[in-house]
Amino acid sequence: ARAFTAYQMDALINKNLIELDPAPDLLVVSSLDRLLSDPEVDREEAKGILANCMETLKGMAAGGTCVVMVATAVPDEILAMMS
């Protein structure tokens, strides 16, 4: 069983992280690709989660946080979601 889900990552990024004051200097996001390619997560829902997370991370980066994305194995499906 997975200890962390796409929904938990979405909540962490879009609710918890934006409430941090001050924002962290460095933020490392790992395995978002794996979480979103979970067959139990609807593809359209995964696209929405990805869009929301990327928008929040983009805002944090614009505010001065260094955001590092670490992908473990980006499937073509995730790349397609980003286009």
C-alpha positions in Angstrom: 0.0 0.0 0.0 1.1 3.5 -0.8 1.8 5.7 2.2 1.1 8.9 0.3 -1.5 9.6 -2.4 -1.9 12.2 -5.2 -4.7 13.7 -3.2 -2.5 14.1 -0.1 0.2 15.7 -2.3 -2.4 18.1 -3.8 -3.5 19.1 -0.3 0.0 19.5 0.9 1.0 21.8 -2.0 -2.3 23.7 -2.5 -3.3 24.1 1.2 -0.5 23.6 3.6 2.5 25.0 1.7 0.8 28.3 0.8 0.0 28.9 4.4 3.7 28.8 5.4 5.0 32.2 6.5 7.7 32.8 5.7 7.8 30.6 2.6 10.7 28.1 2.5 13.9 29.1 0.7 14.0 25.7 -0.9 11.2 23.3 -1.8 11.8 19.8 -3.3 8.8 18.0 -4.8 9.5 14.4 -5.4 7.6 11.7 -7.2 4.6 13.8 -8.3 4.8 11.9 -11.6 4.4 8.5 -9.9 1.5 9.8 -7.7 -0.4 11.1 -10.7 0.1 8.0 -12.8 -1.6 5.9 -10.2 -4.3 3.8 -12.0 -6.7 4.6 -9.2 -6.6 8.3 -10.0 -8.9 9.3 -12.9 -6.8 10.8 -15.7 -8.9 14.0 -15.9 -8.7 14.4 -12.1 -4.9 13.9 -12.3 -4.7 16.6 -15.0 -6.5 19.0 -12.6 -4.3 18.1 -9.7 -1.2 18.6 -11.8 -2.4 22.0 -13.1 -3.3 23.2 -9.5 0.0 22.0 -8.1 2.1 23.6 -10.9 0.3 26.9 -10.6 0.9 27.0 -6.8 4.6 26.0 -7.2 5.0 28.6 -10.0 3.6 31.2 -7.6 6.0 30.1 -4.8 8.9 30.3 -7.2 7.9 33.8 -8.3 7.8 34.8 -4.6 11.4 33.7 -4.1 11.2 30.0 -3.2 13.6 27.8 -5.1 11.4 24.9 -6.3 13.1 21.7 -7.4 11.0 19.0 -9.1 12.4 15.4 -8.8 10.8 12.9 -11.1 11.4 9.2 -10.7 10.1 8.0 -14.1 8.0 10.5 -16.1 5.7 8.4 -18.2 4.5 9.7 -21.5 1.0 10.0 -20.0 2.2 12.6 -17.5 4.0 14.6 -20.2 0.8 14.6 -22.2 -1.1 16.0 -19.2 1.3 19.0 -19.1 0.6 20.0 -22.7 
